[in-house]
Amino acid sequence: MLTIRSICFIPAVVASALGLCGPVAWADAADAEAAEAVEQPVGSSAGDPLVRLPELINAEVGLILSNGDQLRGILVEVNSSSVVLSHSALGDITIERLALTRVRTVSEPPETPKTIRPGEQAEVESGVTPPDVPPTTKPERLPEPPKASWSGRLQLGLSGSRGSTDSDSARVVATAKRDAENTILTLRSTYQQTRRDGDRTENRFTVRARNEWLRGESKWSGFLESELELAEFLDYDARLRGGTGLVYRFLDNDETLLSTRLGLGASRQFNGPNEDIDPEAIVAFAFSHYFTERQRIEIAADYFPDLAESGEFRAEVRAGWEIGLNDKNNVKLRLSLEDRYNSSARNEKNNLDYFAELVYEF
């Protein structure tokens, strides 16, 4: 064990090399600056500077000797005449109290400030803990609205009769349907031709469009529809109509649909006896039901009373029975019946058509 009295007895060169005498040796310049900033003096120049040394046992201290040199180590013992310092290189060193002029406590250099990340808690050097920083989470990605889906349907029908008059009819029906989150768009076109004894007696093309606006889970919805009819053997060459109103669904599930439409509209004939715009009401209903996975029946009726002339009206009734022919149930046999009535027609007021049709859905 080394003993240091009033002066440093180790040659200056050796002492400096060993770190016994001279300034306290720090790991690097940054540590020296940090330690200098946190060193706290114990005692004062007046009286005994070592009065608080017993409180610093087992603490790291810096001892300033009377010749200006400094020692740094762990204070392990304090008595009335000397102190014992544990030096990292020289071991335990006994230093007489008379050789000391000042004592400093050496605290740990402050840590590099920690970057506070979202959701983490930072402990400040002063011991004050800042409030928790609420974790920053990525905003939840809203679910994408359902994409609109299209479906299609193609019908090819034939009918005929033989006897005193030979009659053959053919028609093609194409339907497209677009289902979106809050709307249903339905497009339907029909072409029909009839020949009797080889002469063409019917040549008619009809296209319809209806858009329906749904209201969530409500049974009520709104609709807007239009229809264009081109005909060769009727009182007019073309008729255009349109209307709007409300739809109410009494039943709407995977097996059964029962609904009604109520609204107001108008129609006009072109190249006919009456080319005025006629206001009319819209009263309609639709029903369909699956008896089995492959058998379905549907009935629809549209009634258009003329609001300008009492007693005049148009009506159309459609019915069909479908039977699935394959496992995918997208090829079907359909038996169809369609009746059209126009009270203001000059020639035939009623037209009844029936067909056996092959249906392909996609």
C-alpha positions in Angstrom: 0.0 0.0 0.0 1.3 3.4 -1.0 1.3 6.3 1.5 1.3 9.9 0.5 2.2 12.6 3.0 2.2 16.4 2.6 3.9 16.2 -0.8 4.0 13.6 -3.6 7.0 11.3 -3.0 6.9 9.5 -6.3 8.9 11.1 -9.0 6.8 13.3 -11.2 7.6 11.4 -14.4 6.6 8.0 -12.9 3.7 9.4 -11.0 2.4 11.1 -14.2 2.8 7.8 -16.1 1.0 5.8 -13.5 -1.7 8.4 -13.0 -1.0 8.8 -9.3 -0.1 12.5 -9.2 -1.2 15.2 -11.6 -4.7 15.9 -13.0 -7.3 13.2 -12.8 -7.0 11.1 -16.0 -10.2 10.8 -18.0 -10.9 8.4 -20.8 -11.1 11.2 -23.4 -11.7 14.9 -23.8 -15.4 14.4 -23.9 -15.4 12.5 -20.6 -13.2 15.2 -19.0 -15.7 17.9 -20.1 -18.6 15.9 -18.9 -17.0 15.1 -15.5 -15.9 18.7 -15.0 -19.5 19.7 -15.6 -20.8 17.3 -13.0 -18.1 17.5 -10.3 -19.5 18.8 -7.1 -17.1 20.3 -4.3 -17.4 18.9 -0.8 -16.5 21.3 2.0 -14.9 24.7 1.5 -11.6 26.4 1.9 -12.5 27.5 5.5 -12.3 24.7 8.2 -11.8 21.1 7.5 -12.6 20.3 3.8 -13.0 16.6 4.7 -15.9 17.1 7.1 -18.3 15.2 4.8 -15.9 12.5 3.7 -17.6 9.7 5.8 -20.7 10.3 3.6 -18.7 9.5 0.5 -17.3 6.1 1.4 -17.6 3.7 -1.6 -18.1 6.7 -3.9 -15.8 7.8 -6.7 -14.1 11.0 -5.7 -11.3 13.3 -6.9 -8.8 14.3 -4.2 -6.8 17.6 -4.7 -3.5 17.5 -3.0 -1.7 20.5 -1.4 0.8 20.6 -4.3 -2.0 20.9 -6.9 -2.0 17.3 -8.0 -5.1 15.2 -8.2 -6.0 11.6 -7.6 -9.2 9.8 -8.6 -10.5 6.6 -7.2 -13.0 4.9 -4.8 -12.9 6.2 -1.3 -12.8 3.1 0.9 -11.8 4.4 4.4 -11.8 7.6 6.4 -10.2 8.2 9.8 -9.0 11.2 11.8 -5.5 11.3 10.2 -5.8 9.8 6.8 -8.0 8.4 4.0 -7.7 5.3 1.9 -8.3 5.6 -1.8 -8.6 2.6 -4.2 -6.8 3.5 -7.4 -7.5 1.5 -10.6 -3.7 1.2 -11.3 -1.9 1.5 -7.9 -4.4 -0.3 -5.7 -5.1 1.1 -2.2 -3.3 4.4 -1.4 -3.2 5.9 2.1 -3.2 9.7 2.0 -2.7 11.9 5.1 -5.5 14.4 5.7 -2.9 17.2 5.9 -1.9 16.5 2.2 -5.5 17.2 1.1 -6.8 20.6 0.3 -10.1 19.8 -1.5 -12.3 16.9 -2.4 -14.7 16.6 -5.3 -17.4 14.0 -5.9 -17.3 12.6 -9.4 -20.7 11.7 -10.9 -21.3 9.6 -14.0 -21.2 11.7 -17.2 -24.6 12.5 -18.4 -26.0 10.1 -21.0 -26.5 11.1 -24.5 -30.1 12.4 -24.7 -32.3 9.7 -25.9 -34.5 10.3 -28.8 -38.1 9.9 -27.7 -39.9 7.7 -30.1 -43.7 7.5 -30.2 -45.0 5.2 -27.5 -41.8 5.3 -25.5 -41.1 7.0 -22.1 -38.0 9.1 -21.7 -36.3 9.4 -18.3 -34.8 12.9 -17.8 -31.5 13.4 -16.0 -33.2 15.4 -13.4 -35.2 12.4 -12.4 -38.5 14.0 -13.6 -40.4 11.5 -15.8 -42.3 13.2 -18.6 -45.8 12.2 -19.2 -46.4 9.2 -21.4 -46.3 10.0 -25.0 -49.4 8.4 -26.5 -48.3 5.7 -29.1 -48.6 6.9 -32.6 -50.4 4.2 -34.6 -50.9 4.1 -38.2 -54.5 5.1 -39.0 -56.6 2.1 -39.7 -57.1 1.6 -43.4 -60.7 1.9 -44.1 -62.2 -1.0 -45.9 -62.6 -0.5 -49.6 -66.2 -0.2 -50.7 -67.4 -3.2 -52.6 -66.6 -3.0 -56.2 -69.4 -2.9 -58.7 -70.1 -6.2 -60.3 -71.7 -6.9 -63.7 -73.8 -9.9 -64.6 -75.4 -10.8 -67.9 -78.1 -12.9 -69.4 -78.9 -13.9 -73.0 -82.2 -15.5 -74.1 -83.1 -17.0 -77.4 -86.7 -17.9 -78.0 -88.8 -19.6 -80.7 -92.5 -20.2 -81.2 -94.7 -21.2 -84.1 -98.0 -22.6 -85.2 -99.2 -24.6 -88.2 -102.7 -24.9 -89.6 -104.8 -22.6 -91.8 -102.2 -20.0 -91.1 -98.5 -20.7 -90.6 -96.8 -18.5 -88.0 -93.2 -18.4 -86.8 -91.8 -16.0 -84.2 -88.3 -15.5 -82.8 -87.0 -13.2 -80.2 -83.7 -12.4 -78.6 -83.4 -10.8 -75.1 -80.2 -9.4 -73.7 -80.0 -8.2 -70.1 -77.1 -6.6 -68.2 -77.1 -5.8 -64.5 -74.6 -3.7 -62.5 -74.7 -4.1 -58.7 -72.8 -1.4 -56.8 -72.8 -0.5 -53.1 -75.8 1.7 -53.2 -77.2 1.4 -56.8 -78.5 -1.3 -59.1 -78.5 -0.5 -62.9 -80.5 -2.8 -65.2 -80.4 -2.7 -69.0 -82.7 -4.9 -71.1 -83.1 -5.0 -74.8 -85.6 -7.2 -76.8 -85.9 -7.9 -80.5 -88.9 -9.8 -81.8 -90.0 -10.7 -85.3 -93.0 -12.7 -86.5 -93.9 -14.1 -89.9 -97.2 -15.4 -91.0 -97.5 -17.4 -94.2 -94.1 -16.0 -95.1 -94.9 -12.4 -94.7 -93.4 -10.3 -91.9 -96.2 -9.1 -89.5 -94.1 -8.0 -86.5 -90.8 -6.3 -86.3 -90.2 -4.7 -82.9 -87.2 -3.6 -80.9 -87.4 -2.4 -77.3 -84.6 -1.1 -74.9 -85.2 -0.3 -71.3 -83.0 1.1 -68.6 -83.7 1.5 -64.9 -81.4 2.7 -62.1 -82.3 2.1 -58.5 -80.8 3.9 -55.5 -80.7 1.8 -52.4 -81.0 3.2 -48.8 -78.9 0.8 -46.7 -81.2 -1.7 -44.9 -84.3 0.2 -45.7 -87.0 -1.5 -47.7 -87.6 1.7 -49.6 -85.5 2.9 -52.6 -85.8 5.3 -55.4 -85.8 4.6 -59.2 -85.4 6.3 -62.5 -86.4 4.5 -65.7 -86.8 5.0 -69.4 -87.9 2.9 -72.4 -87.6 3.3 -76.2 -89.8 1.2 -78.5 -89.3 0.9 -82.3 -92.0 -0.8 -84.2 -92.9 -1.4 -87.8 -96.5 -2.6 -87.8 -98.0 -0.5 -84.9 -99.9 2.8 -85.0 -96.6 4.6 -84.5 -93.0 4.2 -85.5 -91.5 4.9 -82.1 -92.5 5.6 -78.5 -90.4 7.0 -75.8 -91.4 7.0 -72.1 -89.7 7.8 -68.8 -90.6 8.0 -65.1 -89.4 8.1 -61.6 -90.7 7.0 -58.2 -90.2 4.7 -55.2 -89.7 1.0 -54.8 -90.8 -1.0 -51.8 -89.6 -4.5 -51.1 -92.0 -6.7 -49.2 -89.6 -9.7 -49.4 -86.0 -9.8 -50.6 -83.9 -12.8 -49.8 -82.0 -15.5 -51.6 -85.2 -17.4 -52.5 -87.9 -14.9 -52.9 -88.4 -11.3 -54.2 -91.6 -9.4 -53.9 -91.6 -5.7 -54.7 -93.7 -2.9 -56.0 -92.9 0.4 -57.9 -95.0 3.5 -57.7 -94.2 6.7 -59.6 -95.0 9.3 -62.2 -93.8 9.6 -65.8 -94.7 10.6 -69.3 -94.7 9.1 -72.8 -94.8 10.3 -76.4 -95.4 8.6 -79.7 -93.5 9.5 -82.9 -95.1 9.3 -86.4 -98.5 8.3 -84.9 -102.0 9.7 -84.5 -101.1 11.3 -81.1 -97.7 12.9 -80.7 -98.6 14.8 -77.6 -96.6 14.2 -74.4 -99.0 12.2 -72.2 -98.5 12.2 -68.4 -99.0 8.8 -66.8 -98.7 7.0 -63.5 -96.5 4.0 -62.9 -97.9 1.1 -61.0 -95.8 -2.1 -61.1 -95.0 -5.2 -59.1 -92.4 -8.0 -59.5 -92.3 -11.5 -57.9 -89.8 -14.3 -58.2 -89.2 -17.5 -56.2 -86.8 -20.4 -56.3 -88.7 -23.7 -55.7 -85.4 -25.6 -55.9 -81.8 -24.6 -56.8 -82.7 -25.2 -60.4 -86.3 -24.1 -60.7 -87.5 -20.6 -60.5 -90.7 -18.8 -61.4 -91.1 -15.1 -62.1 -94.1 -12.8 -62.7 -94.0 -9.0 -63.5 -96.7 -6.5 -64.4 -96.5 -2.9 -65.4 -99.6 -0.6 -65.5 -99.5 2.9 -67.0 -102.8 4.8 -66.6 -103.1 8.0 -68.7 -103.5 11.0 -66.4 -104.7 13.2 -69.2 -107.5 11.0 -70.5 -109.5 9.0 -68.1 -109.9 5.3 -68.9 -106.9 5.1 -71.3 -104.0 2.9 -70.2 -101.3 0.6 -71.2 -100.4 -2.6 -69.5 -97.8 -5.4 -69.8 -97.6 -8.7 -68.0 -94.6 -11.1 -68.2 -94.3 -14.6 -66.7 -91.6 -17.3 -67.0 -90.6 -20.6 -65.6 -87.0 -21.6 -65.7 -85.3 -25.0 -65.2 -81.5 -25.3 -64.8 -79.8 -27.7 -67.2 -76.3 -27.9 -65.9 -74.4 -28.1 -62.6 -73.4 -24.4 -62.7 -77.1 -23.5 -63.2 -76.1 -20.9 -65.9 -77.8 -22.7 -68.8 -81.5 -22.9 -68.5 -84.7 -23.8 -70.3 -87.4 -21.1 -70.0 -91.0 -21.1 -70.9 -92.2 -17.5 -71.3 -95.5 -15.7 -71.7 -95.9 -12.0 -72.5 -99.1 -10.0 -72.9 -99.2 -6.3 -74.0 -102.3 -4.2 -74.0 -102.9 -0.6 -75.3 -106.4 0.8 -74.9 -105.7 3.6 -77.4 -104.4 1.3 -80.3 -106.5 1.5 -83.5 -105.8 -2.0 -84.7 -104.9 -4.8 -82.3 -105.2 -3.7 -78.7 -103.9 -6.9 -77.2 -100.8 -8.9 -78.2 -100.0 -12.2 -76.6 -96.7 -14.0 -77.2 -95.3 -17.2 -75.8 -91.9 -18.7 -76.3 -89.7 -21.6 -75.4 -86.3 -20.1 -74.7 -82.7 -21.1 -74.1 -81.1 -19.0 -71.4 -77.4 -18.5 -70.8 -76.2 -16.5 -67.8 -72.7 -15.0 -67.3 
